């Protein structure tokens, strides 16, 4: 048990104390009465030879000193009177200073002896904690715990040794409830040889169970070891816990858990009683309680935005140790900052005195710390202990650390802060069923949030395949990355604008990642087999599955959505809810599929609420953030959409849907170049690479928001460079897709040329002069320099292989005639031919 720990649910010592048990010095009529107004002895307490009351166990009140009279005045000395303090309730401790402040000052004093160096570049890398000399940790004047300790005698839970009435904490005294003596002074002194092998150097700390000493193994080249003894050898609960700690430590083998070396006994120098000591490896580092003070003081390297990455790394590493314990069917029970040590660039869980077997009901009340214990354990004790209690402790430990990060410079960027908040909210949920189900599950989400914050801070991706969602080949885009259809030239709009590309809600379900089936479900094996069946045939095959399966029903639900049969999809989801049963309210898969149904209905706000539930359950996953980004964009909240899309995009550049979402937001703000930059970042390994390259060409050559919002000459020149490099028509140099994309860009280029002709006429040139002028190809820099003088953009960037506007018209006419061959009706053919004739350049007779 360490600071603040107590056996929860122990037998309290009620009633008046037995005055026949004085614990040593009994009442003596010759000794003075206790003069405390709140003494439990009600006037019967006597001050023993050691200065303590035999009834209330506290020191006598100090006698007020007589005032010294001025030398020129004579006075009659008044009778001596004791200084009284304000009356208090029985057992109430009065402190002149905050015990928490005292403990924090001591932690800071020790922490100043360490050197903390910055971490490496790996996301899981921790700062390096170094100590020049282990002897620097030895306490010059070891004092007992400032908050006192539980008495522990025959189950007594009274706190003894706490500061009282403005006086400091006592090392020795009597329990005011059961009258048993206590002694918190160290039992070992520097130079003592324990077990004829371990030479004590001094005290380095204390916990609820005992003092921790630094010693040297004289039989192993003076190797440093830690020796742990009991503060109170007569605390039965502490003795029992120490035995449990020894037993469990000997069987554990994990790099993140402190290792036991030996167990030795030695007579106590005061009473000769045989005392036991645990010999452990010495971990020379700082506890997370000390790291917490570094965070509060913004001590480097805990002063910048990487702080939350370090906190999440602590969580991931601690969960490895906790998961190992759970695999051994053990519960840690008392996870808190003071029980986790950061040494060098590693983390180790220490003080396993509270470890219990999973399901253990005997062995007394659990050793817990109230501030880090799950609500159900505080309410019901050992019967409520499960793995989720330990995960609650991990969450509270991380929360303790991050709560000290009050400076803006320590905050994580973008969506990182919200994802961090949600991962802790789930870990510390009051309802244990809403918490993570295992250390591995929690660690995976912490790791996901860590990668998200890391990538947002550095704008450097941290891709890693999800274990919960399979990527989809579909793209959340309705037009930008697609070759325009012939309808673009048949709808009667002479100068169409570039469409935003935002898909309709009913199109979105097929473009979102797909949840992997639960491996424990009977139908998981069938769903893991690839199939080429269309949705209708797939539904028939899945309905033939002979066993009840929630995953089969969820897959059938998605198949019906692909067919647009919303009611049938809802029936399948309802069956899945029945199969999942009582766990349904906690199953994120149901929220995910309910959101898909809401999208099919066009109820985007309702879908957003369901996706938000998934985000809260899986804060480290990108899939719910992608879905929430779409919902926010559709509802017009572009700032929220940007945060969600960026969290996905910066973490994994292969997520083309996030890139297209960000590009749409840039276009909505009129930032053509920003949209091109985002789309240009989609890597070649992404399945959406070709769509992004097509979208770049369309964005560079599109009209944004208004028919007159034309691209610049540089944009059009970039189109002429990029378009031939696109992979279209199965890699052929020509084909229907390339013709349509070429026609679209040439039409906008012609608009630009006509605008230049209009500018030339306004500058005094004869009508038609600009149109017949022959442009000479020049370098980009020279043309750009010429533009300010002429008042127009450099035309040579647009007119490359075309000599003038007539040549450009001729090229567009030929392209439109090739498009006419793609017409599937006489009406479409005629419309395209008419369009080509209208573009034909004027010829001279």
N, C-alpha and C positions, 0 to 999 in steps of 0.2 A: 504494500500500500504506500503510495507516495502522497505528497502534499494534497490535502483536501479530500483524500479518500476515506471512506468509512464503510464498515460492514452494514449494509442496509437491512433493516428489519430485525436487528438484534434485540435481545430482551432488555428493556430499560429497567433501571433500578429505581423503582417507585417507593413512595412512602418515606417516613422519617428514618434517618440513619440509626443504626444500633449503637448506642453510646458505650456499650461494653467493648466494642471493637475500636480501639484508638489507633491501630496500626503502629504501635511502638510506644511512644511516650503517652501515658494515660493522663487523665485529669488529676490535677494536684491542687489541693486547697491553698498551698502556699504560692501558687503561680497566679499572675494577674489574669483578670477576665478579659475576654475579647471585647474590644470597645467599638467594633464595627456595628453601625445601626441595622444592617441587613444580615447579621450573622444568623445562620440557621439554628444555632444552639439556643437562641432566645435568652441570652444572658448566662447560659451554663458553660459556654466555651471558655477554655483556658489556653493561655499562650504557653506552648511547650518549650523545652530547652533550646530547640532549633529556631524558635521565633514564629512558629505557625500555630494557628488556632486548632484545637483538637476537634472542633465541630465543623467549622466552615472551611478549614484547610488553607486559609490565607494568612499572610503576614499581618501583624498588628499595624494599626495606623500609626504613621510617624507622629511624634509629639511636636507641636508647633514651637519653634524657637522663641525665646523671650526677645522682645524688641530691646535694643540697646538705647538707653536714655541719653539725651544730650548731656554733655559734661557739665553744663551750667545749671541743670535742673536736678532737683532731688525728687524722688518719687517713692511710693510704696510699692514693692514688687507684688503684682497680682498673683493669685494662685495659678499654678501650672494647669493648662487645659489642653486636651487633645484636639487637633484640627479635624473637623468633621467634613465629610463629603456629602453631596446631595444623595438622598436615599434612592435606592434602586430596587428593582425586583430581585428576588432571590436568584442567585446564579447568573445575574447579568454582568457581563464583563465590560468594564470601562477602559477605553484605550485613549492615550494621549496623542497617538499618531496612527495612521492607517497601517495595519499589518500588511496589507497588500503593497503599500508603498515601500515598506521596509524590505519585503521580499524582493520587490522589483529592483530596489537599490542594490541589494546583495547580488542579484543576477547580473546587473549591469557591471558591477565591480569585477566579477569573475570574467564576464564576456570581454572586458577591455584587455584581458591578457592574451586573447586570441588574435591571430591575423586572418582576415577573410579576403581571399583573392577572387577576382571575377571568374565566372564559369566559362567553359568552352562554348563552341558554337552549336553543339548538338542540343536539340530541344530539351532532352532529359538531363543535360549536364547541370550540375549544381556548383555553386561557389565552393572554393576549396578552403576548408577551415584548418588552420595550422596552429600548433602550440609549440613555442620554442623549447619549453621544458615542462615535463609533467609535474615537477615539484611546484611550479607556479600555481597549481590548482589547490595546493594544501592550504587549509584554513588556519590562519594564525590563532584565532580565538573561537573555536567552534561553539556555536550557540544552538539551543534547541529550536524547533519550529516556532515561528512567531505567532502562528494561529493556534498553537496547542495541539494536543492529540487526544484521541479517544482513550478513556481509561482502560477498557477492555477486561477488567477483572470480573470474572463470573458474568460476563455479558453486559457489564455496565457501559453505557454509552455517553457518560458525562465527559465533557471536554476539560482536560486538565493541562496545566502549564501554559495557559493563555494569558496575555497581558490583562491586568485588572486594576481599576482605580488609578490609572496614570502610572502604574508601576510596570517595569519590563517583565517579559515572560520568565517564569521560574524553571530552573533545571530540576529541582527537587521539591517535593511537597506531598500533600495528601489530597485524595479525591474528595470534593465536598459532598458527594452523594453517598458513596459506599465506604469512605474512610480508609481506603487502601492507599499505601504510599506509592509514589511514582518517582522515577529517577531517569532523566533524559540525558544525563552526561555521558560522553563517550566511554566505553568500557576498555578500549585499547589506547595505548599511548605510543608516541613515536619511539622506535627502538624495540618495541615488544616483538618477540619471535613467536609466531603463531604456528602450532603444529610442527615445531622444529624445522620449519621450512620457509615461512613467509615473514619477512621483516617489515613491520609497519612503519610507514613514513609519516602518515598523518591523515586527518579527516579531509575529505574532498566534497562532501555533501551529505544530505540526509533525506529520508523519505518517511512515509508513514510507518513503515516496518522497521527501519533501522538506519544507523549510520553507515556510510560508505567510506572505506579507507583505501588509500593508495598504499600498496606494499610491493616488495620485491621478492621474487622467487629466488632464494639463495642457492637452490639446487639447479637452476636453469639460467645461469649467467645474469642474475639479477633482473630477469624479465619482469616488466611491470604487470601487476595483477590488481584487480579490485576485490576487496573483501567486504562483505555485507553482513552486519550484525544487527541485532534488535535494539531499538531504543528502549523498549520496555520488555524485559524478559518474562514478566509475569502477565503479559497480555496474552490470554489464551488464544484469542482469535488471531493475533499476530504470529504466535508460535505455529498454529495450524497452517496459516498461510505460508510461512517460511518453509515448512516441510513440503507443501504442495509445490512451491516454486522450485525447490531443489529437485523434486521428483520429475517435474515436467521439463526443466532445463536439461537434465541429463539425457533425455530422449529426443530432444529437438536438434536439428541440424539444418540451419538456413543462414545464408550470409547476412540476412537482414534482422537476425535475432541474436541477442547476446548469448555467448556460449559459456556454460559452466565448466570449470576445470577440476574443482575438488570441493570437499566438504570436510571441515575440521572442527574439533571441539577443544575448549580450553576452560579451566576454572576461572570464574569471575574473581578479579582481585579484591572485591569488596565483601562478598559473602561466601565465596568458595563454590557456589553453584556452577554446575557444568553448563557452559554456553556454547551454542553452535554457530558456526560462521560459514557462509557460502563463498567460495573462491571462484571468481569469474574473470574472463578476459577484460582487460582495462580498455575502455573506449574513451579516448581522450578527445572529446569534442564538446560542442555546445548543445544543450537541449533546445527543442523548438520553442520552449518558453523563453529562453535567452534570445533566440532568433526573433521572436515576437518583439522584444525590446529594440532590437536592431531595426526592425521594420518601422516601429513607432518613431524612432529617432532618425529614420531615413539615412542610416549608415550604409555607405557603399559596401557591396553592390546591390543593396536592397532599396535604392533611392530612385530607380527609374522604371520604365514600363515593362522591363523584363521580370519584375517582382512576381507577377501572377504566374508566369511560367515556372518560376522556382517553387512557388506554393503548390502548383499542380504537380510538379515533379515530386515534391515531398509526398503528396497523396498517392501517386502511382507507385512509388517505391515502398511506402508503408503498406499499401494494399497487397503487394507481393508477399510480405511477411504475414499479414493477417490471412491472406488466402491460403498460405502454407499451413497455418494453424488450423484453419477450418478443414483443410484436407486431412489433417490428423484427428479430426473430430474434437477439436479444442476451441474454446472461446477465450479471447483475451480479456474481455470484460472492462478494462480500465484504460482505454486508449485516450490519451490527452497529450498536450505539448510537452509536459515535463517527462513523459515516458518515451520520447523519441529523441535519439541523439544524432546530430549531424557532425560527423567526423571526417576529416579530409574531404573527399567529394562523394561520400556515401552516407547512407542513413541506416541506423540500426535501432530496432525496438528493444527497450530495456525494461527491467523490473516486471517480470512475469509472475509476480506473487499472486495475482488475481485470477490466473488461468483456471478454467473449469472445463470439465467434460461437457460436450453437447448433451443436453437433456438431464444433467446431474441435478438432483433434488436434495441430496444430503450434503454434508460438509459445511453447514452453516450458511448464513446470509452471504450474498455476493459482495465482493470488494469493488466498489464503484466510486466515482466522483460525480456528485449530483449535477454539476454544470455540464458534464459530458455524457451523462447517462440518458438512455432513451426513456420517454415518458412512461411506457408500459412497465419498464423495469423499476422505475421509481414507485409506481403504483402497486405492483404485484410481486416484486422481488425476484428470486431465482427462477420461479416458475415461468417468467416471461423472457428469460434469456435465450436469444437466438443469434444467429450470425448477423441479423439486421441490427442488433444492438451495437455490435462492433463497428458496423458501417456507419451507424449514427455517430459514434465516437470519432471516426475518421473525418466525417463531414464537419463536426463541431470543432475539431482541431484545426482544420483548414480555415474555418470561419473565424476562429480566434486570431489566426495570423492575418488574414485579409482585412479584418475589422480595424487593424492598426494602420492600414495604408490609407491615410486621410489626405495625402497630398495629391494634387492633380497629376504631377509627374509620375506617380506610381500607378496610375490607372491604365488598364489595358485599352488598346485601340478598338474602334469600330464596335461590332457586335460582341466582341470578346467579353466585356463586362457582363452583359446580359446572359450569355451562355454560362459563364462562371456562376452567376447568381442562381441560375436554374439547376445546375448540377448539384450545388449545395442544398438547394431547397428540396430536391428529391432525396438526397442522402439523409436529411434531418427532418423529413416529413413526420408529423405526429402519428399518422396512421402507418404502422410498420409495413402494411401491404403495399403502400405507395413508394416505399424505398426500393433501392436496388436489391435484386434477389441474391447477389453473390458478389464477392470481392472482385472477381474477374469482370463481371458486368459493369460494376462501378468504375473499375480501372479503365475499361475501354472507353467509357464516356469522358472520364477525366483526360485521357490521352487525346481524344478527339478535340476537346476544348483547348488543350495545350497546343496542338498543332494549329488550330484556328488562330489563336492569339499570336503564336510565333509567325505565322505567314502574314497576318495583318500588320504586324510590327515591321517586318523586313520586306514586305511585298515580294516574298519568295515562297513558292508553293511548297507544301508538305503533303504530297499525295500518299494515300494508303488505301487499299481496297476496303470497303465496308464489309463487315460480317453480317449486316442486317438487311442491306438493300443491294439489289442487282442493278447495274446501270442499264439504261434502255437506249436503243438505237434511235428512238424518236427524238425530236428536237422541239423545244418550246418556242416555235417560230412559225408564223403562218405565211410569210412571204419574203422576208429579206434574203434568206439563204436559198431561195427557190428561183428557178428560171421562170420568168413571166409566161403565163399562158397566152394563147391567141386572143382570149377574150379582152386582153388589155387593149388590143387594136380594134375591137369590134363593139366596145360599149359606148361609143359615141363621144367620149371625152378626148378632145384634141390634145390637151396638155396635162396628162394625169400626174398627180403627186405621188411621191414615194410613200407607199403604205407603211404604217408603223410596224407591222409584223406581229402585233400582240394577238395571240390566239384567242379564239372564243372559249369560254369556260368549258363547254362540252368537249372541246378538243384536247384539253389539258391532261385528263387522266392517263391517256396513252403515252404522254410525253414525260411523265414523272418516273423516278426509279421505282422498282418493284420489290416489295418485301420478300426476303428469302423465307421459305416455309420453315416452321418450327420443326427441328429435327426429331422431337419427341412425338409429333403427330403421326398417326397411322398412314396418312397419305403423302408424307414427305418424300418417300422413295419414288413414288410414281411421278410427283411433280418435278423431281430432279432429273427426269429423263427428257432430253430435248425432243421437240415435236415440230413437224411442219404443218400440222393440221390448222386449218382456219378456225376462227372462234366458234362457228356453228358445230363443226365436227368435233372440236375439243370439248364442247359442252356435252355432247353425246357420250364421249369416252369417259369423262369425269363422272357423269351420272351413273355410269355402270360400275363404279367402285363399290365393293360390297360392304365396307365398314364405315361407321360414322366418322367423319373427318372434318374438322373446322377448316383446315387448310384447303381441302378440296372445294369446300363451299366458297371460301374467299376467292379462290382462283376462278371459279365459275362466275362469281359476281363480277369480276373484272372482264371476263369474256363477254358477258351480256352488255357491259358498258361499251365495249368495242363495237357491238352491234347496234348500240343506241337503244337497247331495250331496258329502260330504267326500272320499270316495275319488277321485271324478272330479277334484275340485279338486287333490288331491295329484298326480295323474298329469300334469295340465297344468303344475304348478310344476316337476316333475321334467324335463319337456321344456324348459322355459325355462332351467333350470340348464345343461342340455347345450348349448343354443344360445349362452349367454353364455360358456361355456368357462372358460379359465384366469382370467378376471377375476371369476369367480363369488364367490370368498372375500372380495372387496373391494366387492361390489355390495350397497349397502344395500337395494335393491329386493327382493332375494331374502330378506333377513332380515325385511323388512316382511311379505312374503307368508307366510313360515314362521310368523310370529307370528299371522297371521290364522287359519292352519290349527290352531295350538295352541288358540286361543280356541274354534274350532268343536268341538274335542275336549273343551273344558272344562278344559284344562291351563293355568291362568292363570299359574302360576309359570314354566312353560316359555315361554309367550308373553312374559312380562315380560323374560326374558333376551334374547330376540330383539329386542324393542323397545329394550332398552338398547343393543344394537349399533347400531341406527339412530340413537339419541340421540348416541352417540359419533361417528358419521359426520356427523351434521347437528346440531351443538349449538345452532345458531341457529334451528331450525325448531320450530314449536309442535306439529306433528302427533305426533311421538314422545312429547312430554311429556304430551299429552292421553291417549294410550294408556297411558303408564306411570302416570298419575294413576288411571285406572280400575283397572289391575292392583293398585296399592297399596291402593286402597279395597276392592276385592274380597277381598284377602288380609288385611285388617284393620289395615294400617299407615296410620292416618289422618294422621299427621304428614307422612309422605312424600307421601301423596296431596294434602294441602293445599299443599305446596310446588310440586308439578307443576301443579295446577289454577290456583294463583295466578299462576304464571309465564305461563300462557296467558291468563288472564282479565284481568290488569292490562295486558297488552300489547295485547289486542284485545277490547273489551267485546262485540263481535258474536259471539264464540265462546260460544254458548249452552250447549254441552255442558260447558264448564268452569264456567260459572255454576251449572248444575244439580248438578255434582259438589260444588262448594263448599257449595251449599245443603243437599245430603244430609249432608255432614259436620257442618254446623251443627245440623241436626235430630237427628243421632245424639248430639250433645252436649246436646240439650234446649234449644237456642237458637233458638226460633221467630222472634224478631225479627231475629236475624242472618241467617237464611235468607231472610226477606222483603227485607231490605236488599240482599242479593246479587242476588236475582232482579229486584228493582226497578231494578237498574243495567243490565239488558239494554236497549240502545237500540232505538228504533222502527225503525231501518233494518235491524236484524237479522231474519233469517228466523225466528228463534226468539222473537221479541217476544211474539206472542200466546200461545205455550205458557208463557212465563214469567209472563204476567199470569194465566193460568188457575192456574198452580202457586201463585201468591201467595194466591189465594182459597182454594185447597184447604189450604195450609199454615196460613192464619189460622183456618180453621174445622175443622181436623183434630184427632184425638186422637193425642197423641204418646206412644208407648211403652206406654201403659196406658189402659184405657177411661175411667178417671177423670181422665186428664190433659187436661182441657178447656181451650180458649182462654179468655182474659179477656174481659170485657165490651167493652173497647176493641177487641180483635181482631174480635169479632163485629160490632161497629158498623162497623168498616172493611170487613168483607165486604159488608155491606148497601150501602156506598157504591161499592165496586169492581165488584160482580157485574153491575149493570145496564150498566156501561160496556164490558164484554167484547165482543169481536167474535166472535159465535157464530152458527151457523145461517145462514152467508152474509150476515150483517149484519142479519137479521130480529130484531125485538124479542122474538119468542117462537119456540120450536121445541124439538125433542127434546133437543138438547145443553144448552140453557139450563135445561130442566126438570130434567134429571138433576143438574146442578151446584147448582141451587136446592134440590132435595130433600135433597142431601147436607148443605148448610149449615144448612137448617132443622132437620134431625134433631139436629145438634149443638147448635143454639140451644135446642131443646126440652129436651135433656139439661141444659143450663145452667139453664133455667127450673125444671125439677124439682128441681135441687140447691138453688135459691133457696127453693123451697117447703119442702124439708126443713129448710133453715136457719131458716125462719120458724117451723115447728112446734117446733124445738128451742129457739127463743127464747120459747116460751110461748103462741104464737098458736094458736087452735083449728085442728084439722085441717081442711084444705080452705080455710082463710081466705086463705092466701097465693095459692092457685091462683085464687081468685075476685077477688082485689084488682085494681082498675083502676089501671094505672100512668099517671102523668101525665108527659108529655114535658117534660124540663127541659134546660137547657144542660149540656154535658159538664163544665165546670168545677164547677158547682154539685153535680152528681151525684157527681163524684169527691170533693168535700169532705164529702159526706154519708156516704160509704162507711165511713170509720173509725168513725163513731158507731154505725152499724147492724151493723158486723161483716161486711158482705157487699159485693160489688162493685156498682156503680151499675146497677140494672136499666134505667134509662131509656136507656142506651146501646144496649141490645138491643131493647127494645120501642119502636119508633118508630111505624111505621104500624099496629102491632098494639096493641090496648088492653090485652090481658092474655094469659095463657097459653092461654085458650080460643080466642082469635082466632088465636094462633100455631098451635094444633093444627088449626084449620079450614083455615088456609092450607096447611099441610103435607099435610092429607088431600086437598085439591084437586090439589096437585102430584103426589102419588102416583097419583091416578086418571088424570092425564094420562100418567104413566109407563106405566100399565097398557096404554094404547093402543099402546105400542111393543112389547108382548110378541109373540113369534113362535110361541107355543104356548099351548094352553089351560091347561097347568100353570102357565106363567109368568104368564098373565093372572090365574088364580085366586090365586096367591101374592101378587101385587101388590095385588089388591083386598082380600084379607084384611089385608095390612099397612096399607092405608089405613083400613079399618074399625077396626083396633086403635088408630089414632091419633085417631080422631074424638073431639071433646070431649064430655064428659058433659052431657046436656041435662036441664033440670028439667021435671017434669010439673006 
